[in-house]
Amino acid sequence: MELQRSPAPNDVPLVAAAVTGRIVETDIPARLDALPWSGFHTRVVVALGITWILDGLEVTLAGALSGALKQSPSLHFSNFDLGIANSAYLAGAVLGALGFGWLTDRIGRKKLFFITLALYLSATAATALSWDVASYALFRFLTGAGIGGEYTAINSTIQELVPARYRGWTDLVINGSFWIGAAMGAVASIVLLDPAVIAPDYGWRLAYLIGAVIGLFVLLMRMWIPESPRWLMIHGRPEQAHTIVDEIERSVIGHDQDASDGRFAKMRLKMRDHTPIREVVHTLFSAYRQRAVVGLVLMSAQAFFYNAIFFTFALVLTDFYGIKADHVGWYLLPFAAGNFLGPLLLGRLFDTLGRRVMIMFTYGASGLLLALSGYLFSIGVLTAQGQTIAWMVIFFFASPAASAAYLTVSETFPLEVRALAIAVFYAVGTGIGGVAGPALFGVLIDTGSRTSVFAGYLLGSALMIAAAIVAWRYAVSAERKSLEQIARPLAFME
């Protein structure tokens, strides 16, 4: 996209946007991308990115607390009850992502990341007070809806506030922080489920309250985060967008950036109140059909790969290696470490070597390593420790691959449909991987046959390798480019 570069007219004050009727000329995207990394960006990442920590905490606790819920004197859950509750969380996440994703694009990023967090902390606190299967499943559904909505609102906000040259690494590390939450959940379950520390029927309740308390602190941290200036420009509030960018610049560099020399690219936008759903559908599945296919392939492959292995992690350790259920948390810690270190150490390469190269490499390496470790598992040469190390290495590469899928669908579609695009592909990927993966591997593990489980690993491997090929051929080289260069807004005017 060619952006207009021109100095501001001499007869008007220099501002980031000049409005004529419903048309606005702005250099706000260029000004935001020109900023160096600062404390402002760090605070945005911490206050918003903690969503993934909460999700990791929730998912891990749900698995780790299953035994306690079955043994609870007041609940007496069966395996079927636990399955219903886990399905309710998944359904909530999918529906929450879609519903809140649509609202995020329509009424703004800031309103939604308060609404979704408030829903999450209220629902997870209510989960701790559950009195039967129905109440527990309902509160898990609402918790999932809050987390699903968080994904869309938070990804959109971070993408639109972080400078282009840092966007890849930042997004990958934030998504990888899911595993910090997973580690917290593992440690919390080890301590809170110890009957010597707390009574069994109170330990699991206290574990859920941890998420609610963290959410309350995060709610306070988000008070100062501004609305996305990019969203405000398109939705008819250029003065507010200009004020926010001025404040950000003063916070980062101590003064407004001088735009009088025309060094910031400008673009003309036609302001709108909302984007009709027909235009959203046309944009996602017609105008950007190839990008939609890439997003669908990446999200589905990583979702199957991740959910199939992570949700059967404990079953493999207990059924094939004889590890006690209350010791599984210790094996989760190195697994979580590999998952977080991957994005942390490889993330910068997505901004330097580029998206296509690194997506192909991480997806391909994950698939090949899973096939190799699956073969070693099938012939029985791995111990529980060896299996955990193998998973740690595999997910060192798989974690940035999975995070890159979220990065791809959030940066390759126009601003007006960005949140809903994240929601749609998250929902489809979660639906495919979250349902098919664990269910298939659960059946394979129940056979007691290592060869059958190996066949499942080969399927996951094949999906990742296929996704690597698709990414290399069709993915967009989005590194260090403005969001508006990657996908110009629907409101763009020639």
SELUM-804472 format. One line per 10 residues: number of its first residue (from 1); their letters; for each residue y, z, x negated of C-alpha. Coordinates in Angstrom, 3 decimals. Layout:
<sites>
NUM = a = Y Z X; ...
</sites>
This chain:
<sites>
1 = melqrspapn = 0.000 0.000 0.000; 3.387 -0.944 -1.343; 5.917 1.781 -0.819; 9.602 1.028 -0.687; 11.499 2.321 -3.708; 15.225 2.545 -3.199; 18.021 5.040 -3.862; 19.508 6.950 -0.970; 22.609 5.347 0.542; 25.837 6.450 -1.127
11 = dvplvaaavt = 27.579 7.294 2.140; 25.087 9.903 3.397; 23.918 13.178 1.921; 20.740 12.942 -0.152; 17.837 14.206 1.921; 14.094 13.652 1.996; 14.235 11.815 5.304; 16.770 9.675 7.117; 16.130 9.284 10.845; 17.150 6.296 12.950
21 = grivetdipa = 15.943 6.655 16.536; 12.179 7.069 16.347; 11.927 5.571 12.853; 12.028 7.829 9.802; 12.291 6.839 6.135; 10.849 9.489 3.847; 9.953 10.241 0.258; 8.266 13.557 1.094; 4.707 12.471 0.093; 5.941 11.313 -3.316
31 = rldalpwsgf = 7.921 14.524 -3.864; 4.893 16.690 -3.021; 2.634 14.679 -5.331; 5.146 14.870 -8.198; 5.082 18.683 -8.360; 3.214 20.491 -11.137; 0.524 23.035 -10.292; 2.139 26.373 -9.519; 1.678 29.785 -7.990; 2.473 28.235 -4.611
41 = htrvvvalgi = -0.550 25.947 -4.822; -2.757 28.782 -6.036; -1.728 30.927 -3.072; -2.437 28.055 -0.675; -5.892 27.578 -2.172; -6.719 31.293 -2.012; -5.388 31.896 1.501; -6.973 28.785 3.000; -9.976 28.190 0.772; -11.506 31.575 1.529
51 = twildglevt = -12.926 29.940 4.662; -15.849 28.661 2.625; -16.484 32.135 1.236; -16.658 33.430 4.807; -19.050 30.634 5.782; -21.286 31.398 2.804; -21.239 35.058 3.736; -22.129 34.303 7.372; -24.963 31.902 6.603; -26.506 34.173 3.984
61 = lagalsgalk = -26.248 37.270 6.130; -27.862 35.448 9.051; -30.899 34.723 6.888; -31.004 38.011 5.031; -30.593 40.128 8.170; -33.385 38.453 10.126; -35.924 41.097 9.099; -33.573 43.917 10.052; -32.913 42.370 13.472; -36.657 42.136 14.121
71 = qspslhfsnf = -37.059 45.799 13.137; -33.946 47.003 14.991; -34.854 49.838 17.403; -32.355 48.505 19.958; -32.882 44.729 19.687; -36.496 43.997 18.626; -35.789 40.283 17.997; -38.688 37.849 17.780; -38.784 34.786 15.499; -37.932 32.701 18.565
81 = dlgiansayl = -34.891 34.896 19.300; -33.666 34.455 15.741; -34.140 30.697 15.999; -32.091 30.602 19.200; -29.297 32.607 17.547; -29.235 30.368 14.473; -29.157 27.287 16.683; -26.258 28.837 18.625; -24.283 29.283 15.389; -24.971 25.662 14.443
91 = agavlgalgf = -23.999 24.376 17.894; -20.804 26.421 17.756; -19.910 25.009 14.345; -20.417 21.428 15.538; -18.512 21.825 18.818; -15.808 23.916 17.158; -15.260 21.264 14.502; -14.924 18.498 17.094; -12.714 20.413 19.531; -10.463 22.077 16.997
101 = gwltdrigrk = -10.402 18.914 14.859; -8.881 16.992 17.747; -6.353 19.785 18.335; -5.477 19.985 14.626; -4.332 16.362 14.625; -2.533 16.827 17.939; -0.677 20.162 17.687; -0.563 20.802 13.955; -2.433 22.331 11.023; -0.808 25.777 10.926
111 = klffitlaly = -1.407 26.735 14.555; -5.058 25.851 14.243; -5.816 27.716 11.023; -4.531 30.860 12.742; -6.432 30.224 15.979; -9.733 29.431 14.242; -9.537 32.422 11.900; -8.668 34.752 14.776; -11.675 33.433 16.694; -13.933 33.896 13.667
121 = lsataatals = -12.966 37.502 12.904; -13.084 38.514 16.583; -16.503 36.933 17.112; -18.082 38.267 13.918; -16.812 41.773 14.724; -18.279 41.410 18.218; -21.603 40.349 16.673; -21.836 43.780 15.075; -21.705 45.268 18.582; -24.418 43.022 20.077
131 = wdvasyalfr = -26.737 44.764 22.551; -29.300 42.044 23.310; -30.380 38.494 22.450; -27.912 36.822 24.805; -24.876 38.716 23.511; -25.901 38.162 19.886; -26.404 34.409 20.438; -23.055 34.119 22.270; -21.128 35.872 19.516; -22.895 33.775 16.863
141 = fltgagigge = -21.906 30.646 18.810; -18.251 31.741 18.835; -18.392 32.663 15.137; -19.724 29.194 14.370; -16.981 27.603 16.472; -14.350 29.437 14.437; -15.898 28.373 11.136; -16.315 24.754 12.282; -12.682 24.637 13.356; -11.621 26.146 10.047
151 = ytainstiqe = -13.203 23.261 8.148; -11.006 20.686 9.855; -7.703 22.581 9.833; -8.070 23.882 6.290; -9.270 20.676 4.647; -6.375 18.775 6.220; -3.753 21.298 5.123; -4.972 21.572 1.546; -5.259 17.788 1.155; -1.664 17.354 2.335
161 = lvparyrgwt = -0.098 20.119 0.204; -1.912 19.723 -3.140; -0.547 17.089 -5.611; -2.693 13.951 -5.821; -3.755 14.423 -9.457; -5.322 17.820 -8.672; -6.752 17.002 -5.248; -10.333 16.225 -6.266; -10.963 19.280 -8.436; -9.218 21.597 -5.985
171 = dlvingsfwi = -11.211 20.354 -3.018; -14.532 20.581 -4.859; -13.931 24.117 -6.129; -12.847 25.301 -2.681; -15.938 23.848 -1.031; -18.077 25.267 -3.839; -16.701 28.735 -3.165; -19.163 28.844 -0.251; -21.545 30.200 -2.867; -19.298 33.104 -3.759
181 = gaamgavasi = -19.714 34.116 -0.139; -23.463 33.523 -0.395; -23.653 35.821 -3.416; -21.604 38.459 -1.569; -23.969 38.168 1.376; -27.006 38.542 -0.876; -25.644 41.670 -2.562; -24.446 43.144 0.749; -27.867 42.629 2.306; -29.620 44.288 -0.629
191 = vlldpaviap = -27.422 47.383 -0.316; -26.950 47.612 3.452; -30.588 46.953 4.323; -31.827 49.726 2.054; -32.948 52.506 4.441; -32.152 55.033 1.719; -28.482 53.997 1.983; -27.963 53.510 5.711; -30.054 53.671 8.883; -31.751 50.315 9.668
201 = dygwrlayli = -30.011 49.775 13.010; -26.573 50.293 11.468; -26.952 48.352 8.221; -26.973 44.904 9.802; -24.033 45.831 12.047; -21.981 46.994 9.088; -22.870 43.782 7.244; -21.256 41.668 9.968; -18.164 43.861 9.984; -17.589 42.900 6.341
211 = gaviglfvll = -16.699 39.355 7.408; -14.334 40.606 10.087; -12.476 42.876 7.647; -12.121 40.047 5.107; -10.885 37.762 7.884; -8.205 40.274 8.885; -6.810 40.361 5.348; -6.864 36.564 5.165; -4.964 36.360 8.452; -2.138 38.328 6.833
221 = mrmwipespr = -2.267 36.154 3.695; -1.741 33.005 5.763; 1.494 34.162 7.372; 3.695 32.514 4.740; 1.844 29.165 4.471; 3.984 26.349 5.940; 3.006 23.576 8.304; 2.099 20.307 6.581; 5.367 18.398 5.981; 3.415 15.149 6.189
231 = wlmihgrpeq = 2.239 16.042 9.710; 5.741 17.137 10.749; 7.301 13.857 9.591; 5.077 11.773 11.823; 5.290 14.128 14.791; 9.048 13.987 15.215; 10.215 16.993 13.182; 11.689 15.502 9.977; 14.365 18.192 9.559; 11.733 20.925 9.474
241 = ahtivdeier = 9.611 18.870 7.071; 12.622 18.417 4.778; 13.404 22.150 4.820; 9.804 23.064 3.958; 9.654 20.634 1.036; 12.974 21.949 -0.304; 11.573 25.478 -0.177; 8.346 24.424 -1.894; 10.270 22.694 -4.688; 12.479 25.748 -5.244
251 = svighdqdas = 9.374 27.923 -5.359; 7.613 25.628 -7.844; 10.361 24.324 -10.171; 13.365 26.449 -9.178; 15.436 23.645 -7.618; 15.257 20.570 -5.381; 13.937 17.439 -7.070; 16.643 14.817 -7.676; 15.815 11.731 -5.627; 19.111 9.923 -6.223
261 = dgrfakmrlk = 17.641 7.624 -8.880; 15.075 6.205 -6.466; 12.079 7.335 -8.539; 10.239 8.604 -5.474; 8.462 6.002 -3.375; 9.716 5.837 0.186; 7.994 4.765 3.362; 9.108 4.095 6.924; 7.253 5.790 9.762; 7.470 5.499 13.527
271 = mrdhtpirev = 7.357 9.039 14.874; 4.866 9.870 17.617; 3.912 12.873 19.737; 0.169 12.277 19.435; -2.441 9.634 18.681; -4.361 8.327 21.728; -8.111 8.838 21.569; -8.685 5.073 21.882; -6.675 4.511 18.689; -8.616 7.299 16.973
281 = vhtlfsayrq = -11.955 5.684 17.828; -10.727 2.227 16.775; -9.436 3.600 13.471; -12.592 5.498 12.549; -15.222 3.002 13.634; -13.543 -0.401 13.534; -10.537 -0.567 11.226; -12.211 1.747 8.678; -15.837 0.911 9.474; -16.972 0.655 5.834
291 = ravvglvlms = -15.450 4.007 4.943; -17.068 5.513 8.026; -20.482 4.295 6.865; -19.933 5.771 3.399; -18.830 9.094 4.893; -21.803 9.189 7.261; -24.308 8.407 4.496; -22.863 10.981 2.074; -22.578 13.741 4.677; -26.031 13.170 6.165
301 = aqaffynaif = -27.827 12.958 2.806; -26.271 16.117 1.399; -26.720 18.002 4.690; -30.454 17.227 4.804; -30.842 17.991 1.096; -28.954 21.277 1.267; -30.140 22.661 4.566; -33.771 21.701 3.989; -33.915 23.618 0.716; -31.480 26.458 1.334
311 = ftfalvltdf = -32.807 27.476 4.742; -36.413 27.436 3.450; -35.520 29.038 0.113; -36.932 32.426 1.117; -40.063 30.903 2.684; -41.028 29.103 -0.523; -40.569 32.279 -2.559; -42.531 34.471 -0.158; -45.289 32.039 0.858; -45.996 30.307 -2.441
321 = ygikadhvgw = -44.881 32.837 -5.045; -45.599 36.121 -3.269; -42.068 37.483 -3.581; -41.301 40.376 -1.238; -38.799 39.554 1.495; -36.421 42.349 0.462; -36.334 40.972 -3.108; -35.286 37.436 -2.165; -31.587 38.323 -2.529; -32.006 38.757 -6.275
331 = yllpfaagnf = -33.286 35.187 -6.564; -30.386 33.908 -4.508; -27.798 35.109 -7.041; -28.625 32.623 -9.867; -29.052 29.907 -7.234; -25.538 30.666 -5.958; -24.186 30.734 -9.530; -25.398 27.186 -10.187; -23.868 26.009 -6.932; -20.441 27.391 -7.789
341 = lgplllgrlf = -20.410 26.461 -11.482; -21.125 22.791 -10.697; -17.849 22.072 -8.865; -15.925 24.382 -11.192; -17.044 22.599 -14.379; -17.531 19.038 -13.132; -14.702 18.926 -10.603; -12.005 17.697 -12.991; -14.106 14.642 -13.819; -13.660 13.469 -10.217
351 = dtlgrrvmim = -9.929 13.182 -11.000; -10.378 11.599 -14.452; -13.577 9.524 -14.567; -13.109 8.836 -10.881; -14.679 9.343 -7.489; -17.193 6.481 -7.481; -18.610 7.280 -10.924; -18.978 10.999 -10.279; -20.289 10.704 -6.729; -22.956 8.266 -7.907
361 = ftygasglll = -23.816 10.494 -10.876; -24.038 13.795 -8.988; -25.968 12.377 -6.032; -28.313 10.441 -8.303; -28.906 13.345 -10.703; -29.610 15.715 -7.795; -32.172 13.348 -6.316; -33.986 12.689 -9.581; -34.095 16.360 -10.575; -35.432 17.363 -7.156
371 = alsgylfsig = -38.232 14.803 -7.472; -39.113 16.115 -10.947; -39.051 19.789 -9.965; -40.982 18.968 -6.786; -43.741 17.409 -8.866; -43.890 20.473 -11.130; -44.060 22.645 -7.999; -46.866 20.522 -6.548; -49.097 20.930 -9.621; -48.420 24.679 -9.729
381 = vltaqgqtia = -46.856 25.005 -13.179; -43.680 26.785 -12.014; -43.330 30.548 -11.610; -40.865 32.063 -9.136; -38.401 32.419 -12.006; -39.014 28.837 -13.131; -38.544 27.555 -9.588; -35.253 29.437 -9.298; -34.019 28.007 -12.611; -34.997 24.516 -11.438
391 = wmvifffasp = -33.043 24.973 -8.216; -30.102 26.371 -10.170; -29.970 23.222 -12.345; -30.481 20.849 -9.401; -27.695 22.398 -7.375; -25.352 22.481 -10.344; -25.144 18.735 -9.600; -25.855 18.819 -5.863; -23.011 21.229 -5.103; -20.211 18.943 -6.371
401 = aasaayltvs = -22.022 16.041 -4.691; -21.958 17.818 -1.332; -18.333 18.867 -1.803; -17.454 15.263 -2.690; -18.748 14.203 0.723; -16.151 16.448 2.392; -13.511 15.201 -0.041; -14.354 11.579 0.766; -14.077 11.882 4.543; -10.890 13.943 4.333
411 = etfplevral = -8.887 11.683 2.024; -9.949 8.162 3.022; -8.670 8.108 6.616; -5.068 8.062 7.918; -3.195 11.326 8.407; -3.138 11.046 12.205; -6.958 11.148 12.409; -7.783 13.102 9.247; -8.848 16.373 10.870; -10.904 14.644 13.553
421 = aiavfyavgt = -12.552 12.427 10.915; -13.624 15.555 9.023; -14.909 17.019 12.287; -16.884 13.940 13.321; -18.673 13.490 10.013; -19.209 17.225 9.577; -20.725 17.358 13.059; -22.997 14.361 12.502; -24.047 15.532 9.047; -24.660 19.080 10.204
431 = giggvagpal = -26.524 17.841 13.256; -28.841 15.658 11.176; -29.334 17.934 8.198; -29.001 21.234 9.987; -31.664 20.390 12.542; -34.023 17.898 10.912; -34.107 19.358 7.404; -35.094 22.990 8.030; -37.389 22.042 10.905; -39.298 19.501 8.812
441 = fgvlidtgsr = -39.618 21.778 5.802; -40.630 24.694 7.997; -43.562 22.632 9.277; -44.481 21.473 5.769; -44.396 25.009 4.367; -46.548 26.267 7.256; -49.310 23.891 6.126; -49.623 25.940 2.941; -49.959 22.687 1.003; -47.804 22.195 -2.078
451 = tsvfagyllg = -48.422 18.452 -1.818; -46.974 18.381 1.704; -43.861 20.254 0.570; -43.549 17.854 -2.379; -43.514 14.954 0.099; -40.544 16.607 1.809; -38.790 16.994 -1.533; -39.352 13.294 -2.234; -37.695 12.424 1.088; -34.646 14.514 0.187
461 = salmiaaaiv = -34.601 12.918 -3.254; -34.733 9.408 -1.797; -31.834 10.136 0.565; -29.637 11.385 -2.287; -30.438 8.401 -4.503; -29.735 6.002 -1.629; -26.396 7.744 -1.047; -25.589 7.377 -4.759; -26.126 3.620 -4.521; -23.998 3.334 -1.385
471 = awryavsaer = -21.188 5.336 -3.017; -21.208 3.212 -6.165; -21.022 0.038 -4.114; -18.635 0.999 -1.322; -16.786 4.268 -2.037; -13.008 4.204 -2.490; -11.487 4.898 -5.908; -9.106 7.558 -4.602; -8.517 9.550 -7.782; -4.883 10.449 -8.570
481 = ksleqiarpl = -3.624 8.342 -5.652; -1.341 9.487 -2.878; -3.045 9.995 0.469; -0.706 7.350 1.863; -1.862 4.842 -0.762; -5.524 5.471 0.044; -5.024 5.128 3.799; -1.561 4.396 5.084; -0.539 6.317 8.204; -1.033 4.633 11.568
491 = afme = 2.697 5.231 12.062; 3.544 3.154 8.970; 6.260 0.543 9.488; 6.600 -2.541 7.255
</sites>
